[in-house]
Amino acid sequence: MKTTNQDAVPSGMQERFDAVMGILADNPLAWMITVDGIVMDARSAPREIQEEAFRLGLIPCLPGGDAGNPTADKMEE
């Protein structure tokens, strides 16, 4: 039998995670990154910079994805 992430997460834990990620994604400071010494909002950066920032764990999710599910737009590694 194949196990999914939802099967492995205790009941109620996923809802709390989704709530925290939703709040975090709404926080403007969560999106601030430094590019060539300039602080900028990653949501207005080119997609390739957003993808690299997400890969490095600098932003909570890829803009345009589901903020409650940061892996919704996650790139395959």
C-alpha positions, 0 to 999 in steps of 0.5 A, spaced: 500 500 500 502 506 498 503 511 503 501 519 502 504 525 506 497 526 508 497 519 511 503 520 515 501 527 518 497 526 525 490 529 524 489 536 525 497 537 524 495 539 516 490 544 518 495 548 522 500 547 517 496 550 512 494 556 516 501 558 518 503 557 511 497 562 509 499 567 514 506 567 512 505 567 505 501 574 507 506 577 510 510 582 506 517 580 510 517 573 508 518 575 501 524 580 501 530 577 498 536 580 496 539 580 489 545 583 487 545 587 494 538 590 493 532 588 497 526 586 493 519 583 494 520 576 490 513 576 488 515 582 483 522 578 481 522 574 474 520 567 475 527 564 475 529 568 481 523 566 484 524 559 483 531 559 486 529 563 492 524 557 493 529 552 492 534 555 497 528 556 502 528 564 502 520 564 500 514 560 503 512 558 496 512 560 489 507 566 487 501 564 483 501 557 487 497 555 493 500 559 499 497 554 504 500 548 500 508 551 498 509 544 494 503 546 489 508 549 485 514 546 487 519 544 482 521 537 481 528 536 483 
